[in-house]
Amino acid sequence: MNHFYKDKVAVVTGASSGIGRAVAAALAQNGSNVVLAARHEGPLQELAVELGADRTLVAPTDVTVPEQTKQLAEQALTFYDRIDLLFNCAGIMHNSGFGALDPEIFRQHIETNLMGTVNCLRAVIPLMQKQQGGHIVNISSLLGRYPLGGTSAYCTSKYAIAGLSGTLRHELKHDHIYLTTVFPSFVKTTMLNGHMKSVRESRFYKMTSNYPPEKVAAAILKGVAKRKRELTLPRHMHFTVLLHALFPNLVENITGHLLGGWPRYDQPWEP
């Protein structure tokens, strides 16, 4: 057990599946009180039973609705008196070429991934400022540093989260509020089904899509306890990001080779 988390109050969005669920479970295992937030109550109740009702508070929340995120923060504050940690894990991914992507799907990415994060931040930051302390974790993506074709909506939202996080890190320093931005690679969750079929069938995907969410959660908790500014996961992908910054054409050519050649992006997503 990491004693940094003992009796801390943590709000986790996207807690019904994927990285959010794994983070919530890891927090409870390390002695935190966890507020479980996601749109659907059923999976949250199941998780609460698994983690223990004495350590959890179920709070069904649609992060795209500001009134609901404000209610989420108020519920946590009423039940526990404070919020020590906020993990913004809610997100969606549904990829295809920009021209083939339904504008409504693009908007949903911005509303859920970016504005959902913004809404939670607006609800929780004033409470952390009042208590003069806290730690925020925003989940971006490796695609928030290294874009791939066919991911325009997702990349846009994740790049924006990275920029927002950097800005807030400066603004919140005097309030003793720390901020960690996480850049995970392909994590083995149902979200991966949102990639284009040609990507899902490529060598690149098969080489990089076996990273379990439990390992991501463990790395996040370890990094937060050390007040890390940024986490690229798995760690070796930091080398890829650095190489891309230095030699973008080379890295993109290698990626294209591993994809079996760059796919056509004028086709809609297919299962």
Secondary structure by P-SEA (a helix, b strand, c coil): cccccccbbbbbccccccaaaaaaaaaaaaccccccccccaaaaaaaaaaaccccbbbbbcccccaaaaaaaaaaaaaacccccbbbcccbbbbbcccccccaaaaaaaaacaaaaaaaaaaacaaaaaaaccbbbbbbbcccccccccccaaaaaaaaaaaaaaaaaaaaaccccbbbbbbbbccccccccccccccccccccccccccccaaaaaaaaaaaaaaccccccccccaaaaaaaaaccaaaaaaaaaaaacccccccccccc
